């Protein structure tokens, strides 16, 4: 995922949710994704169906979204 592009698009203010699908166990920089979502008030929903057991910095995928 191009996180610079995500930042630019998120700044438009029209989106409310980011549905992030971790395909084939590939993980993007979840720290930055979380920061972008928080900054632009996007709800982060992680689809981990293709990344069972995968972690980012010791934290399992699916637990990066804030309640």
N, C-alpha and C positions, 0 to 999 in steps of 0.2 A: 504494500500500500504506500502511495506517495503521501507522506504526512504533511508536507508543505502544501499540497493541493487540498488535503482535508482541512487544514487550518484556514485556507483561503475560502473554501466553500462554506465552512462552518460560520465564518464571520458574516455571512449574508443574513443570518438571523431567521431564516425560514424553517429550518429543520428543527425537530424536537428530539429525535432519536437517532442514534448511530447503531445500526445492526451490523456487528462485526463478525464475519464468519472466518474461523481459523481453518482454512482448507489444507488438507494433507499434512497437518502438524506444523505448518509454517506460521511463525509468530512474528508480528511486527513489534516495534518498541512500545510495549504496553504502558510504560511510564508516561511517555509523550502522548499517547492516545488518551489516557486518563486525564492528563493536564488539559488537552484541547477540549475534551468533553466538559470538564469542570468550568473552564474559562468561558465557554459558549453556552453553558447550561443545557448540554445535550445529555439525554439519558443514554447510557452505554448498555447495550444488550449483546452478550457474547454467545455465539452459536459455536459450541465445542463438539459437535457431532463427529467431526473428522479429526479431532485432536485429543482424544481420550488419554488422560495421564500426562499430557504435555505441561511443562511449567515455564514460567518466566521469572527469573531471579528467585527461584525457590518457591514461588507461589503458583498453585495450580490454575490453569486457565479456567475462566468461568467465575472467578472470584475477584476480578479487578473492578467491576462495576460497583458504584456506591449505592446503598439502598435509598 
